[in-house]
Amino acid sequence: MTRLRVGVLVSGRGSNLQALIEAMKDPLYPARVVVVCANRDCAALELANKAGISHATFRLADYPDRKGRDLSMARKLRLHGVELVVCAGYDAILERGFTREFAGRIINIHPSLLPQFAGTMDAVAMALEARVTETGCTVHVVTKDVDAGPILAQRRVEVRPDDTVETLRERIQAEEHTLLPMVVKQVAGQALPLTV
């Protein structure tokens, strides 16, 4: 079986990366993470290291601008034959050149029911402030417009009266950890690029 070659972009703890690593342990899972790219030193790189996955850090300070950083990251992904890019807690907006190069082959997981609370890393806090009764997570195709690409799947999470940002985030992430591997599996069974 030929497995879809996945590159994962990370910035933090890497819990969604770990969910993909766990899914890959099944020999019938149709995708495998071949490289992990981060925009800073973070715990997710340790997870990649432990799993024996190639990884690299692309610090903005090491490049003249975001465009230079993203082009360098795109080269790394190409070098590893990446067919699908997964943004898993990646906290930077991708440059147009990057989204063009991988058009229809980048997906992102966002901690809200898009289009609600789009374009922010504080979607969980915003859901609490807005006093919504439910929120959740969304996997969508990345386009030049932030958090506005076609939605592939969503999971709903009840907002409880006693929720804090931490308790709500924990329940959303639990859903993310099953949703993201499921969507990657579905994408692996389709022709790429995805239509956007």
MDTraj code that builds the backbone (N, CA, C; nanometers):
import mdtraj as md
import numpy as np

residues = "MET THR ARG LEU ARG VAL GLY VAL LEU VAL SER GLY ARG GLY SER ASN LEU GLN ALA LEU ILE GLU ALA MET LYS ASP PRO LEU TYR PRO ALA ARG VAL VAL VAL VAL CYS ALA ASN ARG ASP CYS ALA ALA LEU GLU LEU ALA ASN LYS ALA GLY ILE SER HIS ALA THR PHE ARG LEU ALA ASP TYR PRO ASP ARG LYS GLY ARG ASP LEU SER MET ALA ARG LYS LEU ARG LEU HIS GLY VAL GLU LEU VAL VAL CYS ALA GLY TYR ASP ALA ILE LEU GLU ARG GLY PHE THR ARG GLU PHE ALA GLY ARG ILE ILE ASN ILE HIS PRO SER LEU LEU PRO GLN PHE ALA GLY THR MET ASP ALA VAL ALA MET ALA LEU GLU ALA ARG VAL THR GLU THR GLY CYS THR VAL HIS VAL VAL THR LYS ASP VAL ASP ALA GLY PRO ILE LEU ALA GLN ARG ARG VAL GLU VAL ARG PRO ASP ASP THR VAL GLU THR LEU ARG GLU ARG ILE GLN ALA GLU GLU HIS THR LEU LEU PRO MET VAL VAL LYS GLN VAL ALA GLY GLN ALA LEU PRO LEU THR VAL".split()
xyz = np.array([
    [0.0849, -0.1194, 0.0000],
    [0.0000, 0.0000, 0.0000],
    [0.0887, 0.1247, 0.0000],
    [0.0602, 0.2165, -0.0909],
    [0.1320, 0.3440, -0.0926],
    [0.0633, 0.4370, 0.0051],
    [0.1411, 0.4908, 0.0978],
    [0.0825, 0.5794, 0.1984],
    [0.1065, 0.7256, 0.1600],
    [0.0046, 0.8075, 0.1800],
    [0.0136, 0.9504, 0.1524],
    [0.1245, 1.0118, 0.2378],
    [0.2123, 1.0902, 0.1757],
    [0.3246, 1.1522, 0.2470],
    [0.2799, 1.2871, 0.3040],
    [0.2827, 1.2960, 0.4362],
    [0.2290, 1.4119, 0.5080],
    [0.3416, 1.4912, 0.5740],
    [0.3347, 1.6227, 0.5605],
    [0.4221, 1.7142, 0.6344],
    [0.3368, 1.7882, 0.7351],
    [0.3815, 1.7976, 0.8588],
    [0.3029, 1.8625, 0.9640],
    [0.3732, 1.9904, 1.0096],
    [0.2967, 2.1008, 1.0173],
    [0.3483, 2.2282, 1.0670],
    [0.2997, 2.2469, 1.2107],
    [0.3925, 2.2797, 1.3002],
    [0.3615, 2.2863, 1.4434],
    [0.4220, 2.4117, 1.5063],
    [0.3670, 2.4479, 1.6238],
    [0.4217, 2.5597, 1.7016],
    [0.4227, 2.5313, 1.8513],
    [0.3535, 2.4251, 1.8949],
    [0.3346, 2.4065, 2.0393],
    [0.3629, 2.2666, 2.0908],
    [0.2687, 2.2162, 2.1724],
    [0.2875, 2.0877, 2.2414],
    [0.2872, 1.9689, 2.1465],
    [0.2119, 1.9802, 2.0378],
    [0.2112, 1.8728, 1.9390],
    [0.1130, 1.7611, 1.9674],
    [0.0046, 1.7907, 2.0386],
    [-0.0891, 1.6822, 2.0710],
    [-0.1586, 1.6282, 1.9456],
    [-0.1861, 1.7148, 1.8477],
    [-0.2461, 1.6651, 1.7229],
    [-0.1443, 1.5893, 1.6387],
    [-0.0180, 1.6319, 1.6433],
    [0.0885, 1.5551, 1.5776],
    [0.0953, 1.4156, 1.6394],
    [0.0880, 1.4080, 1.7727],
    [0.0937, 1.2786, 1.8406],
    [-0.0238, 1.1902, 1.7990],
    [-0.1405, 1.2510, 1.7808],
    [-0.2579, 1.1738, 1.7360],
    [-0.2325, 1.1127, 1.5982],
    [-0.1660, 1.1883, 1.5100],
    [-0.1328, 1.1354, 1.3773],
    [-0.0262, 1.0263, 1.3864],
    [0.0718, 1.0459, 1.4739],
    [0.1768, 0.9445, 1.4936],
    [0.1145, 0.8142, 1.5433],
    [0.0200, 0.8249, 1.6356],
    [-0.0487, 0.7054, 1.6876],
    [-0.1276, 0.6365, 1.5764],
    [-0.1980, 0.7155, 1.4951],
    [-0.2779, 0.6580, 1.3853],
    [-0.1883, 0.5841, 1.2865],
    [-0.0678, 0.6392, 1.2613],
    [0.0268, 0.5800, 1.1655],
    [0.0776, 0.4426, 1.2079],
    [0.0658, 0.4127, 1.3365],
    [0.1148, 0.2826, 1.3854],
    [0.0338, 0.1668, 1.3283],
    [-0.0885, 0.1969, 1.2841],
    [-0.1717, 0.0956, 1.2186],
    [-0.1181, 0.0776, 1.0762],
    [-0.0697, -0.0422, 1.0410],
    [-0.0131, -0.0623, 0.9066],
    [-0.1128, -0.0360, 0.7943],
    [-0.2421, -0.0364, 0.8259],
    [-0.3430, -0.0107, 0.7232],
    [-0.3811, 0.1369, 0.7129],
    [-0.3253, 0.2212, 0.8037],
    [-0.3551, 0.3648, 0.7961],
    [-0.2897, 0.4186, 0.6687],
    [-0.3647, 0.4895, 0.5833],
    [-0.3153, 0.5200, 0.4491],
    [-0.2255, 0.6444, 0.4367],
    [-0.1735, 0.6943, 0.5476],
    [-0.0872, 0.8128, 0.5431],
    [0.0244, 0.7978, 0.6449],
    [0.1360, 0.8695, 0.6199],
    [0.2426, 0.8714, 0.7201],
    [0.3083, 1.0081, 0.7212],
    [0.3445, 1.0522, 0.8413],
    [0.4133, 1.1803, 0.8575],
    [0.5603, 1.1582, 0.8219],
    [0.6095, 1.2331, 0.7224],
    [0.7478, 1.2150, 0.6785],
    [0.8382, 1.3295, 0.7237],
    [0.7778, 1.4436, 0.7607],
    [0.8580, 1.5567, 0.8087],
    [0.7698, 1.6486, 0.8934],
    [0.8321, 1.7100, 0.9944],
    [0.7639, 1.8061, 1.0814],
    [0.8422, 1.9371, 1.0756],
    [0.7715, 2.0466, 1.0515],
    [0.8343, 2.1802, 1.0465],
    [0.7727, 2.2677, 1.1549],
    [0.8578, 2.3389, 1.2285],
    [0.8114, 2.4284, 1.3340],
    [0.8628, 2.5692, 1.3080],
    [0.7902, 2.6682, 1.3613],
    [0.8369, 2.8061, 1.3475],
    [0.9080, 2.8542, 1.4744],
    [0.9268, 2.7639, 1.5695],
    [1.0013, 2.7948, 1.6926],
    [1.0382, 2.6635, 1.7601],
    [1.1268, 2.6690, 1.8582],
    [1.1535, 2.5496, 1.9378],
    [1.0278, 2.5176, 2.0166],
    [0.9834, 2.3925, 2.0121],
    [0.8599, 2.3568, 2.0816],
    [0.8594, 2.2070, 2.1121],
    [0.7705, 2.1681, 2.2020],
    [0.7618, 2.0286, 2.2470],
    [0.7281, 1.9333, 2.1325],
    [0.6553, 1.9819, 2.0325],
    [0.6170, 1.8967, 1.9191],
    [0.7393, 1.8393, 1.8481],
    [0.8491, 1.9143, 1.8450],
    [0.9712, 1.8652, 1.7783],
    [1.0280, 1.7443, 1.8508],
    [1.0137, 1.7425, 1.9840],
    [1.0576, 1.6266, 2.0626],
    [0.9765, 1.5026, 2.0259],
    [0.8464, 1.5223, 2.0052],
    [0.7597, 1.4094, 1.9658],
    [0.8052, 1.3536, 1.8308],
    [0.8369, 1.4437, 1.7379],
    [0.8850, 1.4006, 1.6066],
    [1.0165, 1.3241, 1.6216],
    [1.1038, 1.3762, 1.7038],
    [1.2338, 1.3140, 1.7272],
    [1.2177, 1.1722, 1.7829],
    [1.1302, 1.1598, 1.8840],
    [1.1056, 1.0285, 1.9469],
    [1.0483, 0.9278, 1.8475],
    [0.9684, 0.9792, 1.7524],
    [0.9048, 0.8909, 1.6534],
    [0.9962, 0.8651, 1.5331],
    [1.1165, 0.9246, 1.5357],
    [1.2104, 0.9048, 1.4250],
    [1.1699, 0.9766, 1.2972],
    [1.0964, 1.0876, 1.3126],
    [1.0503, 1.1647, 1.1964],
    [1.1432, 1.2843, 1.1755],
    [1.1843, 1.3052, 1.0521],
    [1.2683, 1.4201, 1.0186],
    [1.1977, 1.5490, 1.0616],
    [1.2734, 1.6448, 1.1159],
    [1.2118, 1.7693, 1.1621],
    [1.3100, 1.8848, 1.1495],
    [1.2547, 2.0054, 1.1406],
    [1.3376, 2.1247, 1.1266],
    [1.2628, 2.2449, 1.1827],
    [1.3407, 2.3438, 1.2282],
    [1.2835, 2.4670, 1.2823],
    [1.3137, 2.5816, 1.1862],
    [1.2120, 2.6603, 1.1570],
    [1.2236, 2.7747, 1.0667],
    [1.1878, 2.9012, 1.1449],
    [1.2862, 2.9555, 1.2180],
    [1.2633, 3.0749, 1.2994],
    [1.2600, 3.1978, 1.2090],
    [1.1609, 3.2822, 1.2282],
    [1.1472, 3.4023, 1.1462],
    [1.2732, 3.4890, 1.1539],
    [1.3364, 3.4936, 1.2694],
    [1.4573, 3.5756, 1.2900],
    [1.5726, 3.5328, 1.1979],
    [1.5672, 3.4090, 1.1474],
    [1.6747, 3.3581, 1.0608],
    [1.6545, 3.3926, 0.9134],
    [1.5454, 3.4630, 0.8820],
    [1.5120, 3.4950, 0.7424],
    [1.4837, 3.6442, 0.7290],
    [1.4982, 3.6976, 0.6058],
    [1.4710, 3.8405, 0.5888],
    [1.3242, 3.8776, 0.6145],
    [1.2332, 3.7833, 0.5864],
    [1.0903, 3.8097, 0.6059],
    [1.0136, 3.6767, 0.6074],
    [0.8823, 3.6867, 0.6265],
    [0.7984, 3.5657, 0.6316],
    [0.8015, 3.4900, 0.4999],
    [0.8067, 3.5653, 0.3901],
    [0.8091, 3.5015, 0.2583],
    [0.9319, 3.4111, 0.2451],
    [1.0488, 3.4621, 0.2841],
    [1.1720, 3.3833, 0.2782],
    [1.1647, 3.2601, 0.3661],
    [1.1071, 3.2773, 0.4854],
    [1.0919, 3.1639, 0.5775],
    [1.0007, 3.0577, 0.5172],
    [0.8870, 3.1011, 0.4642],
    [0.7902, 3.0047, 0.4114],
    [0.8412, 2.9343, 0.2851],
    [0.9182, 3.0058, 0.2019],
    [0.9758, 2.9425, 0.0823],
    [1.0780, 2.8364, 0.1217],
    [1.1542, 2.8641, 0.2271],
    [1.2514, 2.7673, 0.2772],
    [1.1794, 2.6435, 0.3322],
    [1.0687, 2.6671, 0.4025],
    [0.9893, 2.5570, 0.4568],
    [0.9287, 2.4744, 0.3429],
    [0.8823, 2.5419, 0.2381],
    [0.8256, 2.4720, 0.1224],
    [0.9314, 2.3829, 0.0569],
    [1.0559, 2.4318, 0.0492],
    [1.1644, 2.3506, -0.0082],
    [1.1857, 2.2238, 0.0731],
    [1.1835, 2.2379, 0.2046],
    [1.2017, 2.1217, 0.2940],
    [1.0900, 2.0194, 0.2698],
    [0.9674, 2.0667, 0.2581],
    [0.8538, 1.9770, 0.2354],
    [0.8669, 1.9061, 0.1004],
    [0.9083, 1.9820, -0.0026],
    [0.9284, 1.9228, -0.1355],
    [1.0371, 1.8157, -0.1307],
    [1.1434, 1.8455, -0.0596],
    [1.2569, 1.7533, -0.0460],
    [1.2110, 1.6170, 0.0079],
    [1.1086, 1.6199, 0.0932],
    [1.0554, 1.4962, 0.1533],
    [0.9368, 1.4400, 0.0749],
    [0.9096, 1.4974, -0.0416],
    [0.8009, 1.4455, -0.1264],
    [0.6640, 1.4589, -0.0639],
    [0.6438, 1.5654, 0.0147],
    [0.5159, 1.5829, 0.0862],
    [0.4016, 1.6070, -0.0130],
    [0.2947, 1.5297, 0.0057],
    [0.1757, 1.5418, -0.0784],
    [0.0647, 1.6199, -0.0089],
    [0.0623, 1.6162, 0.1252],
    [-0.0392, 1.6873, 0.2035],
    [0.0300, 1.7571, 0.3204],
    [-0.0009, 1.8865, 0.3381],
    [0.0520, 1.9638, 0.4508],
    [-0.0593, 1.9772, 0.5537],
    [-0.0293, 1.9433, 0.6787],
    [-0.1268, 1.9534, 0.7872],
    [-0.0784, 2.0573, 0.8879],
    [-0.1564, 2.1634, 0.9053],
    [-0.1272, 2.2635, 1.0082],
    [-0.1931, 2.2149, 1.1369],
    [-0.1096, 2.1779, 1.2343],
    [-0.1599, 2.1200, 1.3599],
    [-0.1120, 2.2075, 1.4756],
    [-0.1894, 2.3123, 1.5020],
    [-0.1484, 2.4063, 1.6062],
    [-0.0379, 2.4992, 1.5577],
    [-0.0331, 2.5226, 1.4272],
    [0.0673, 2.6131, 1.3696],
    [0.0130, 2.7549, 1.3818],
    [0.0885, 2.8428, 1.4496],
    [0.0323, 2.9734, 1.4853],
    [0.0798, 3.0895, 1.3990],
    [0.1166, 3.0615, 1.2736],
    [0.1561, 3.1687, 1.1825],
    [0.0727, 3.1593, 1.0552],
    [0.0470, 3.2747, 0.9945],
    [-0.0270, 3.2768, 0.8677],
    [0.0713, 3.2450, 0.7561],
    [0.0341, 3.1523, 0.6705],
    [0.1216, 3.1111, 0.5602],
    [0.1181, 3.2139, 0.4477],
    [0.2358, 3.2422, 0.3933],
    [0.2489, 3.3368, 0.2831],
    [0.1786, 3.2851, 0.1576],
    [0.1392, 3.3787, 0.0708],
    [0.0676, 3.3442, -0.0525],
    [0.1460, 3.2460, -0.1394],
    [0.2788, 3.2653, -0.1482],
    [0.3601, 3.1749, -0.2301],
    [0.3499, 3.0321, -0.1823],
    [0.3430, 3.0140, -0.0506],
    [0.3322, 2.8800, 0.0089],
    [0.1939, 2.8212, -0.0215],
    [0.0896, 2.8997, 0.0036],
    [-0.0462, 2.8468, -0.0197],
    [-0.0709, 2.8199, -0.1678],
    [-0.0047, 2.8977, -0.2550],
    [-0.0164, 2.8717, -0.3994],
    [0.0517, 2.7404, -0.4363],
    [0.1728, 2.7221, -0.3841],
    [0.2493, 2.6021, -0.4186],
    [0.1777, 2.4739, -0.3766],
    [0.1145, 2.4786, -0.2595],
    [0.0458, 2.3593, -0.2078],
    [-0.1063, 2.3739, -0.2155],
    [-0.1543, 2.4520, -0.3114],
    [-0.2994, 2.4775, -0.3240],
    [-0.3781, 2.3465, -0.3291],
    [-0.4805, 2.3388, -0.2442],
    [-0.5639, 2.2181, -0.2386],
    [-0.4965, 2.1018, -0.1689],
    [-0.3789, 2.1274, -0.1087],
    [-0.3060, 2.0197, -0.0409],
    [-0.2594, 2.0625, 0.0988],
    [-0.3279, 2.1622, 0.1552],
    [-0.2996, 2.2064, 0.2934],
    [-0.4305, 2.2027, 0.3701],
    [-0.4282, 2.1384, 0.4871],
    [-0.5454, 2.1420, 0.5749],
    [-0.5026, 2.1944, 0.7122],
    [-0.5993, 2.2491, 0.7837],
    [-0.5746, 2.3076, 0.9155],
    [-0.6828, 2.2614, 1.0111],
    [-0.6450, 2.2468, 1.1392],
    [-0.7460, 2.2211, 1.2415],
    [-0.7575, 2.3453, 1.3277],
    [-0.8811, 2.3929, 1.3446],
    [-0.9077, 2.5187, 1.4162],
    [-1.0050, 2.4912, 1.5311],
    [-0.9784, 2.5477, 1.6504],
    [-1.0617, 2.5159, 1.7669],
    [-1.1902, 2.5983, 1.7781],
    [-1.2706, 2.5955, 1.6732],
    [-1.4044, 2.6541, 1.6786],
    [-1.4867, 2.5916, 1.5668],
    [-1.6157, 2.6205, 1.5687],
    [-1.7019, 2.5784, 1.4583],
    [-1.6994, 2.6911, 1.3562],
    [-1.6030, 2.6853, 1.2652],
    [-1.5923, 2.7907, 1.1642],
    [-1.7243, 2.8026, 1.0895],
    [-1.7655, 2.9235, 1.0501],
    [-1.6877, 3.0473, 1.0489],
    [-1.6795, 3.1225, 1.1815],
    [-1.7392, 3.0698, 1.2891],
    [-1.7283, 3.1391, 1.4175],
    [-1.5826, 3.1457, 1.4635],
    [-1.5447, 3.2586, 1.5195],
    [-1.4137, 3.2781, 1.5839],
    [-1.2969, 3.2387, 1.4929],
    [-1.3055, 3.2842, 1.3690],
    [-1.1988, 3.2586, 1.2715],
    [-1.0862, 3.3598, 1.2900],
    [-0.9696, 3.3261, 1.2367],
    [-0.8592, 3.4212, 1.2300],
    [-0.7940, 3.4559, 1.3619],
    [-0.8067, 3.3697, 1.4609],
    [-0.7480, 3.3983, 1.5917],
    [-0.6962, 3.2714, 1.6567],
    [-0.5945, 3.2865, 1.7408],
    [-0.5467, 3.1734, 1.8213],
    [-0.6228, 3.1680, 1.9545],
    [-0.7128, 3.2649, 1.9777],
    [-0.7868, 3.2731, 2.1046],
    [-0.9330, 3.2330, 2.0888],
    [-0.9600, 3.1416, 1.9963],
    [-1.0983, 3.1040, 1.9662],
    [-1.1708, 3.0463, 2.0878],
    [-1.0994, 2.9729, 2.1728],
    [-1.1643, 2.9105, 2.2903],
    [-1.2075, 3.0186, 2.3887],
    [-1.1192, 3.1128, 2.4167],
    [-1.1527, 3.2237, 2.5073],
    [-1.2671, 3.3069, 2.4496],
    [-1.2643, 3.3272, 2.3181],
    [-1.3692, 3.4066, 2.2536],
    [-1.5049, 3.3375, 2.2631],
    [-1.5046, 3.2048, 2.2535],
    [-1.6307, 3.1295, 2.2663],
    [-1.6901, 3.1498, 2.4053],
    [-1.6055, 3.1471, 2.5079],
    [-1.6537, 3.1697, 2.6450],
    [-1.7057, 3.3119, 2.6621],
    [-1.6301, 3.4084, 2.6104],
    [-1.6720, 3.5490, 2.6226],
    [-1.8040, 3.5740, 2.5516],
    [-1.8240, 3.5051, 2.4388],
    [-1.9471, 3.5236, 2.3607],
    [-2.0661, 3.4492, 2.4221],
    [-2.0395, 3.3687, 2.5251],
    [-2.1435, 3.2906, 2.5952],
    [-2.2233, 3.2000, 2.5010],
    [-2.1527, 3.1406, 2.4029],
    [-2.2193, 3.0447, 2.3153],
    [-2.2438, 2.9158, 2.3939],
    [-2.3437, 2.8391, 2.3528],
    [-2.3744, 2.7145, 2.4248],
    [-2.2981, 2.5964, 2.3677],
    [-2.2458, 2.6130, 2.2465],
    [-2.1606, 2.5077, 2.1900],
    [-2.0537, 2.5692, 2.1008],
    [-1.9423, 2.4992, 2.0952],
    [-1.8339, 2.5350, 2.0053],
    [-1.7796, 2.4027, 1.9521],
    [-1.6529, 2.3949, 1.9211],
    [-1.6008, 2.2674, 1.8721],
    [-1.4722, 2.2859, 1.7963],
    [-1.4543, 2.2055, 1.6916],
    [-1.3330, 2.2157, 1.6102],
    [-1.3693, 2.1873, 1.4649],
    [-1.2856, 2.2407, 1.3775],
    [-1.3089, 2.2323, 1.2333],
    [-1.1796, 2.1957, 1.1628],
    [-1.1860, 2.1037, 1.0683],
    [-1.0740, 2.0809, 0.9765],
    [-1.1179, 2.1388, 0.8429],
    [-1.0336, 2.2271, 0.7884],
    [-1.0683, 2.2932, 0.6626],
    [-0.9469, 2.2989, 0.5706],
    [-0.9748, 2.3221, 0.4439],
    [-0.8692, 2.3401, 0.3450],
    [-0.8140, 2.4813, 0.3624],
    [-0.6821, 2.4950, 0.3616],
    [-0.6194, 2.6269, 0.3747],
    [-0.6135, 2.6932, 0.2377],
    [-0.6604, 2.8183, 0.2333],
    [-0.6528, 2.9003, 0.1125],
    [-0.5831, 3.0309, 0.1493],
    [-0.5784, 3.1242, 0.0567],
    [-0.5145, 3.2537, 0.0856],
    [-0.5927, 3.3321, 0.1908],
    [-0.7193, 3.3006, 0.2098],
    [-0.8022, 3.3690, 0.3095],
    [-0.8013, 3.2892, 0.4403],
    [-0.7577, 3.3540, 0.5478],
    [-0.7365, 3.2859, 0.6760],
    [-0.8659, 3.2233, 0.7294],
    [-0.8591, 3.0941, 0.7600],
    [-0.9697, 3.0170, 0.8198],
    [-1.0994, 3.0244, 0.7379],
    [-1.0854, 3.0454, 0.6064],
    [-1.2054, 3.0624, 0.5245],
    [-1.2175, 2.9580, 0.4132],
    [-1.1253, 2.8599, 0.4092],
    [-1.1308, 2.7575, 0.3058],
    [-1.2437, 2.6589, 0.3298],
    [-1.2727, 2.5756, 0.2306],
    [-1.3810, 2.4780, 0.2431],
    [-1.3665, 2.3895, 0.3679],
    [-1.4774, 2.3704, 0.4368],
    [-1.4797, 2.2887, 0.5590],
    [-1.4894, 2.1416, 0.5203],
    [-1.4001, 2.0604, 0.5776],
    [-1.4000, 1.9163, 0.5508],
    [-1.4764, 1.8389, 0.6570],
    [-1.4673, 1.8838, 0.7834],
    [-1.5366, 1.8134, 0.8921],
    [-1.5375, 1.9008, 1.0168],
    [-1.6377, 1.8791, 1.1005],
    [-1.6470, 1.9509, 1.2281],
    [-1.6938, 1.8564, 1.3378],
    [-1.6569, 1.8889, 1.4602],
    [-1.7087, 1.8185, 1.5784],
    [-1.7606, 1.9235, 1.6762],
    [-1.8750, 1.8974, 1.7336],
    [-1.9365, 1.9923, 1.8266],
    [-1.9005, 1.9576, 1.9715],
    [-1.8818, 2.0625, 2.0514],
    [-1.8513, 2.0466, 2.1936],
    [-1.9407, 2.1417, 2.2723],
    [-2.0109, 2.0878, 2.3715],
    [-2.0974, 2.1691, 2.4568],
    [-2.0112, 2.2623, 2.5418],
    [-2.0575, 2.3865, 2.5565],
    [-1.9924, 2.4798, 2.6492],
    [-2.0707, 2.4734, 2.7794],
    [-2.0030, 2.4323, 2.8874],
    [-2.0699, 2.4164, 3.0172],
    [-2.0629, 2.5467, 3.0972],
    [-2.1623, 2.5688, 3.1852],
    [-2.1642, 2.6948, 3.2625],
    [-2.0375, 2.7177, 3.3464],
    [-1.9758, 2.6092, 3.3921],
    [-1.8579, 2.6247, 3.4789],
    [-1.7253, 2.6122, 3.4016],
    [-1.7320, 2.6143, 3.2680],
    [-1.6100, 2.5983, 3.1888],
    [-1.5124, 2.7139, 3.2094],
    [-1.3839, 2.6786, 3.2081],
    [-1.2766, 2.7771, 3.1976],
    [-1.2144, 2.7562, 3.0595],
    [-1.1248, 2.8458, 3.0204],
    [-1.0566, 2.8278, 2.8915],
    [-0.9877, 2.6909, 2.8895],
    [-0.9260, 2.6537, 3.0031],
    [-0.8515, 2.5265, 3.0094],
    [-0.9435, 2.4054, 2.9965],
    [-1.0546, 2.4043, 3.0690],
    [-1.1428, 2.2863, 3.0645],
    [-1.2084, 2.2724, 2.9268],
    [-1.2472, 2.3865, 2.8691],
    [-1.3115, 2.3815, 2.7378],
    [-1.2093, 2.3406, 2.6313],
    [-1.0892, 2.3978, 2.6388],
    [-0.9846, 2.3626, 2.5415],
    [-0.9545, 2.2122, 2.5480],
    [-0.9506, 2.1583, 2.6682],
    [-0.9202, 2.0155, 2.6857],
    [-1.0231, 1.9280, 2.6143],
    [-1.1513, 1.9632, 2.6276],
    [-1.2559, 1.8835, 2.5635],
    [-1.2538, 1.9023, 2.4110],
    [-1.2237, 2.0234, 2.3657],
    [-1.2131, 2.0464, 2.2205],
    [-1.0967, 1.9657, 2.1647],
    [-0.9825, 1.9691, 2.2350],
    [-0.8655, 1.8956, 2.1859],
    [-0.8903, 1.7451, 2.1815],
    [-0.9669, 1.6937, 2.2759],
    [-0.9996, 1.5505, 2.2731],
    [-1.0716, 1.5163, 2.1426],
    [-1.1589, 1.6061, 2.0972],
    [-1.2287, 1.5851, 1.9698],
    [-1.1332, 1.6009, 1.8513],
    [-1.0427, 1.7012, 1.8605],
    [-0.9452, 1.7224, 1.7537],
    [-0.8617, 1.5968, 1.7299],
    [-0.8254, 1.5285, 1.8391],
    [-0.7339, 1.4144, 1.8307],
    [-0.7942, 1.2948, 1.7579],
    [-0.9259, 1.2881, 1.7490],
    [-0.9882, 1.1832, 1.6674],
    [-1.0274, 1.2365, 1.5293],
    [-1.0662, 1.3649, 1.5253],
    [-1.1123, 1.4229, 1.3985],
    [-0.9991, 1.4358, 1.2966],
    [-0.8833, 1.4871, 1.3385],
    [-0.7755, 1.5113, 1.2426],
    [-0.7266, 1.3819, 1.1752],
    [-0.6943, 1.2759, 1.2501],
    [-0.6532, 1.1517, 1.1819],
    [-0.7619, 1.0954, 1.0892],
    [-0.8883, 1.1144, 1.1281],
    [-0.9990, 1.0660, 1.0443],
    [-1.0017, 1.1417, 0.9110],
    [-0.9848, 1.2762, 0.9166],
    [-0.9875, 1.3563, 0.7935],
    [-0.8659, 1.3248, 0.7063],
    [-0.7480, 1.3109, 0.7675],
    [-0.6282, 1.2763, 0.6895],
    [-0.6499, 1.1427, 0.6188],
    [-0.7126, 1.0489, 0.6869],
    [-0.7429, 0.9178, 0.6265],
    [-0.8366, 0.9346, 0.5068],
    [-0.9379, 1.0190, 0.5231],
    [-1.0321, 1.0436, 0.4123],
    [-0.9617, 1.1096, 0.2943],
    [-0.8766, 1.2089, 0.3243],
    [-0.8051, 1.2804, 0.2180],
    [-0.7128, 1.1848, 0.1427],
    [-0.6529, 1.0905, 0.2159],
    [-0.5619, 0.9927, 0.1539],
    [-0.6342, 0.9073, 0.0500],
    [-0.7646, 0.8967, 0.0625],
    [-0.8423, 0.8171, -0.0321],
    [-0.8959, 0.8971, -0.1502],
    [-0.8613, 1.0262, -0.1573],
    [-0.9121, 1.1136, -0.2634],
    [-0.7997, 1.1576, -0.3548],
    [-0.8390, 1.2079, -0.4695],
    [-0.7409, 1.2673, -0.5607],
    [-0.7020, 1.4045, -0.5088],
    [-0.5715, 1.4334, -0.5115],
    [-0.5232, 1.5654, -0.4718],
    [-0.4794, 1.6411, -0.5968],
    [-0.4905, 1.7728, -0.6018],
    [-0.5368, 1.8591, -0.4923],
    [-0.6883, 1.8518, -0.4707],
    [-0.7279, 1.8845, -0.3468],
    [-0.8694, 1.8954, -0.3138],
    [-0.9227, 2.0175, -0.3893],
    [-1.0447, 2.0128, -0.4337],
    [-1.0990, 2.1296, -0.5058],
    [-1.1312, 2.2386, -0.4045],
    [-1.0836, 2.3582, -0.4334],
    [-1.1066, 2.4715, -0.3409],
    [-1.1772, 2.5863, -0.4139],
])
top = md.Topology()
chain = top.add_chain()
for i, resn in enumerate(residues, 1):
    res = top.add_residue(resn, chain, resSeq=i)
    for name in ("N", "CA", "C"):
        top.add_atom(name, md.element.get_by_symbol(name[0]), res)
traj = md.Trajectory(xyz[None], top)
